[in-house]
Amino acid sequence: MNTTRTEIPRPQAMREARRRLKLTQQVLAHRVGCTESMMTKIETGRATPAQWLKEAIARELGIHSWEVGL
């Protein structure tokens, strides 16, 4: 277990960042090139995004890629 960083559970951190930027799942999905359905699954922890998608979401939200999905 990594104890060097304080983490909010990843889907929650991603959701909070998206909401802070006042983006809908639909808008974020369009910007990063995935479906709204996939974005919902990522945020709820039901899907693990590919590395390229994690990085794209992280860039859009201004967070670390480890905060996106599992």
BANUMI-825292 format. One record per residue (C-alpha): residue number from 1; z, y, x. Coordinates in nm, 2 decimals. Each point is the difference from the previous one (the first is absolute). Example, Ala and Ser with C-alpha at 12.3 -4.5 7.8 and 13.67 -1.06 7.14 Angstrom:
residues 2
R   num       pz       py       px
R     1     0.78    -0.45     1.23
R     2    -0.07     0.34     0.14
end
This chain:
residues 70
R   num       pz       py       px
R     1     0.00     0.00     0.00
R     2    -0.10     0.34     0.14
R     3     0.30     0.24    -0.02
R     4    -0.15     0.28     0.20
R     5    -0.16     0.18    -0.30
R     6     0.14     0.09    -0.34
R     7    -0.25    -0.12    -0.26
R     8    -0.04     0.04    -0.37
R     9    -0.16    -0.32    -0.13
R    10    -0.37     0.04     0.07
R    11    -0.15     0.01    -0.35
R    12     0.27     0.25    -0.10
R    13    -0.07     0.22     0.31
R    14    -0.37    -0.01    -0.08
R    15     0.05     0.09    -0.37
R    16     0.24     0.28     0.09
R    17    -0.25     0.15     0.25
R    18    -0.28    -0.02    -0.26
R    19     0.21     0.17    -0.26
R    20     0.11     0.26     0.24
R    21    -0.36     0.09     0.06
R    22    -0.06    -0.01    -0.38
R    23    -0.27    -0.26     0.03
R    24    -0.07    -0.26    -0.27
R    25    -0.07    -0.36     0.10
R    26    -0.36     0.05    -0.12
R    27    -0.06     0.30     0.23
R    28     0.16    -0.16     0.30
R    29    -0.20    -0.32    -0.06
R    30    -0.32     0.20    -0.02
R    31     0.08     0.19     0.33
R    32     0.07    -0.32     0.19
R    33    -0.27    -0.22    -0.14
R    34     0.18    -0.25    -0.22
R    35     0.05    -0.06    -0.37
R    36     0.29     0.15    -0.20
R    37     0.10    -0.36    -0.08
R    38     0.03    -0.08     0.37
R    39     0.21     0.32     0.05
R    40     0.23    -0.11    -0.28
R    41     0.04    -0.34     0.16
R    42     0.08     0.15     0.34
R    43     0.26     0.24    -0.14
R    44     0.17    -0.28    -0.19
R    45     0.00    -0.24     0.29
R    46    -0.23    -0.25    -0.17
R    47    -0.28     0.04     0.26
R    48    -0.01     0.04     0.37
R    49    -0.28     0.24     0.10
R    50    -0.23    -0.06     0.30
R    51     0.09     0.20     0.31
R    52    -0.29     0.25    -0.05
R    53     0.12     0.07    -0.35
R    54     0.37     0.04     0.12
R    55    -0.12     0.25     0.26
R    56    -0.22     0.19    -0.25
R    57     0.29     0.03    -0.25
R    58     0.24     0.11     0.27
R    59    -0.24     0.27     0.12
R    60    -0.04     0.13    -0.36
R    61     0.37     0.00    -0.07
R    62     0.12     0.12     0.35
R    63     0.22    -0.31     0.05
R    64     0.01    -0.29     0.25
R    65    -0.22    -0.30    -0.07
R    66     0.31    -0.22     0.01
R    67     0.11     0.18    -0.31
R    68    -0.30    -0.12    -0.20
R    69     0.02    -0.34    -0.16
R    70     0.16    -0.31     0.15
end
